[in-house]
Amino acid sequence: MQKIFSSIRFFILFCCLSALCHTLSKGAETRRFALKTIRMYGNAHLTAPQVLNALNITLPSELELNHFLDWNDVFTPELYKLYYPSDTKGNIRISLDSVLLMNRVEVLQNLYQRKGYFDAKVQLDISIDSSGIGIVDVYCREGRKYALSNLLITDTSLEQTIPWNTIQHDFRLKLPRFYDEDSLVNMLNSSFQQLLENGYAFLEYRIEQVMIDTVNKTVISVIRMQNPERYRVQSVEFEHISSGGKTLQDDLLKRLLFIKPNTWLSPQTVNRSKNQLIGLSFFSEVSESKKKFITDTDTLATVSYIMKYKKPEEVVFSVFLNRTTMDNFLNMGLEASYSDLLISETGNSFSIFSRLLAQDVSNTLFSTQRGLEFEYSIGTNFNQPFAFFLGEHRVPLTYSAQVSLRNLPSNLKLLTPQLRVSNFNTFPEWTLFSNLNFDVTLDFTRLINFTLDETDPNDPLYRLIAPYVSLSDYYKNSPFSPASFTFGLTLTGDRRNSVITPSKGYFLTLPQIEYSPDIGYSHFFRVFSQFHTFTPVNKQLVFATKIKVGHIINWGFTDDDNSTPPFEKHFFAGGANSVRAWPSRGLKDAESSIDDSLASRITQLSAIIGSASLIEGSIELRYSFPKPKGLAEFWADKIARSGAVLFFDWGNSFNRLTPSTYTTATISRIFNPAHWGYGYGIGFRFDTPAGPFRLDMAFPLYDPNSASFRSPQFSTAQYHIGLGHAF
């Protein structure tokens, strides 16, 4: 019996203890809820995203609410940690407990103080329905924004070490000013930049505290300076990492750098010097390091540049597809080359190449007017990156020699030996232009297989080929004289975000000038400008524009002189990268060209006699297809690399470079839109490692030579293929 009573007493005690534990656990319960709505009141100077970011709240979707609230709505803290160790799923915040949410009030309060509202008060009211769905009301009483009246430095001895007064002077120039910690940081960074460039290369600071005047509503910010030592450059050293080849002389490299010994250490100057080394193109990698030395009188630093050289020698056999820079023709060919990146310690490099080129492939594939033009060439380049110095400015020079043989219609061949010296200069990124190029060219162009046996000097056709007749006579009397001696200058601005597929930026040539004095056969002045713009409309759509203008003043075509500029200097309109509704070189102003009665006889020569004036432009809408969902990765990738283009082209070439037509078109005629050809079309693009493959179909809209409009017909359409965009 005693055992029975003992068991009953133990059972009663156990029940009491269980009830007590249950009561204690209920008292420690944390109410779990999901936020469905957040309402804000009184917030006038902070944006709603700023407030939500401070509270670290993202509202869940209805699906997430239904999925994550199918548990019991009440948990003890232990169960809460067990089942909900994190309050997020991906980037979505699912729910919060009330204690955690209330702690965010302090974060929001601090945000107001950072913005200068030191009297701000924040209060949260939370209401939860029976299903555990919560609504949070945020009440903000911002109060008055405090003004920043002064800056103080923590250690007065540092005021003697650094020019603190310059920073305070910068600050006072901007008063009156309200307190905003982010704006204060920007101002201090700007002011401290002056110190960094004057030797305080490792200067750091932090905003330690603020002193608040609640009566006048002002703030004094206290700044703690760290590592305010001033460094002077002791020396500049170089470490060369090469695979057995030659290395550059240190003395040459030191002249190239902006950083010099016995000057204050400037991080900006160190980086500018590093970029100078990278721009030499000898190195695959350039890095820098600094070493600190403390003496009795000064703190010094040694700056070292570590340069890893590229492979010195290279032999290349390649098949290529490219586009010429002058006329933008699509070409394909074979090339073999040998190059030595560094043949001397003064940085000189050398290359030799041989090339077979099939020119203007696009026109050949889709036109029967003329056959494929081939060019055979062999040449060499010698680069001298440290040719000489003008003060501290390095002047690089490139010397090139090339001989090319190009086949032309009617079994004519154009032999072009050339000698060229050029200088290329690069401008900083913040300037309007990117580079400036000077060059001097000796051209010895002459025609092969050119005879006059079948040409009567009284025949009108003779006037067409008079410049080439004159060129042949010139070489009979002066076999070793140049056809032209040309001075060139090109100022280019290339601020595209991509050379291959630009989506924003611009490309500007303003101008390209070429002058050939009366030394050789040709005597002319040529000026050419172009301007391309690229504007993103959205992620998939780009709006692109192009304008080209050019003119040649030719001092030949007199009774005694029928000279004309070299063939590659002529202007042509029509083709894959011009007014695409006309075949390559097929758009000419009729009034300033050759008599129509000669049309059947000049077709074979029309491709080698261009015009003296050019104006053309284009607009394009370039659309890239988005990557589709729910499709196999292979096909989805191919679609994402494809695109479509709508384009509209206009322009014409004027003043055919023959004695009778050279000055026929006036300026008013050239710039009169009634004398321009207009075309439109659609295109397909597909991205490849070498650039977008292009297929365009263009229709003529208005023919200036017949002053007639045309409806789109496939029989009159022009088809073009290319590599890269049309501009």
Secondary structure, 3 states (H helix, E strand, C coil): CHHHHHHHHHHHHHHHHHHHHHHHHHHCCEEEEEEEEEEEECCCCCCHHHHHHHHCCCCCCHHHHHHHCCCCCEECHHHHHHHCCCCEECCEECCEEHHHHHHHHHHHHHHHHHCCCCCCEEEEEEEECCCCEEEEEEEEECCCCCEEEEEEECCCCHHHHCCHHHHHHHHHCCCCCECCHHHHHHHHHHHHHHHHCCCCCCCEEEEEEEEEECCCCEEEEEEEEECCCCCEEEEEEEEEECCCCCCCCHHHHHHHCCCCCCCECCHHHHHHHHHHHHCCCCEEEEEEEEEEEECCCCEEEEEEEEEEECCCEEEEEEEEEEECCCCCCEEEEEEEEEEECCCCCCCCEEEEEEEEEEECHHHHHHCCCCCCEEEEEEEEEEEEEEEEEECCEEEEEEEEEEEEEEEECCCEEEEEEEEEEEEEEECCCCCCCCEEEEEEEEECCEEECCCCCCCCCCCHHHHHCHHHHHHHHHHHHCCCCCCEEEEEEEEEEECCCCCCCCCCEEEEEEEEEEEECCCCCCCEEEEEEEEEEEEECCCCEEEEEEEEEEEEEECCCCCCCCCCCCHHHCECCCCCCCCCCCCCCCCCCCCCCCCHHHHHHHCCCHHHCCEEEEEEEEEEEEEECCCCCCCCHHHHHHHHCEEEEEEEEEEEEEEECCCCCCCCCCHHHHCCHHHCEEEEEEEEEEEECCEEEEEEEEEEEEECCCCEECCCCHHHCEEEEEECCCC
